[in-house]
Amino acid sequence: FLFLQPGKQESQPEQKQNSYETTVRAFKKTWSIFTSKEMQILSFAFFYVGLSQAFTFGVYGPSVGFTLQFGNNAKQLVALSGICLGTGEMICGGLQVMLSNSIQKHRYGRFSLMLCGFLLHLVT
């Protein structure tokens, strides 16, 4: 299957032009979606979550491990911090799933939950 060679196809100038126009049209549509208000709000949220995840899983552990004031136990605290992070994520995710029905019943339930989580995240 890997050694089969594709047959020769004659390319027509009309097909190349149509392909170019389709590509340009798709790019314009993508750009119009990206510049919409809803997508700009989502882009901000994606940016914030990306920075948060990069710090939490890429910077925080090594910074705990290289802190000299912890002494000889610094490397052991890296594993402990990872366990605490994972446990906290599992508990909060489980609570969110279990309380999702009661949160959706309130008018500002999701917004208040997101605002509370955002503020707690900023404080910590």
Buried (B, 14 or more C-beta within 10 A) or exposed (E): EEEEEEEEEEEEEEEEEEEEEEEEEEEEEEEEEEEEEEEEEEEEEEEEEEEEEEEBEEEBBEEBBEEEEBEEEBEEBBEEBBEEBEEEEEEEEEEEEEEEEEBEEEEEBEEEBEEEEEEEEEEE
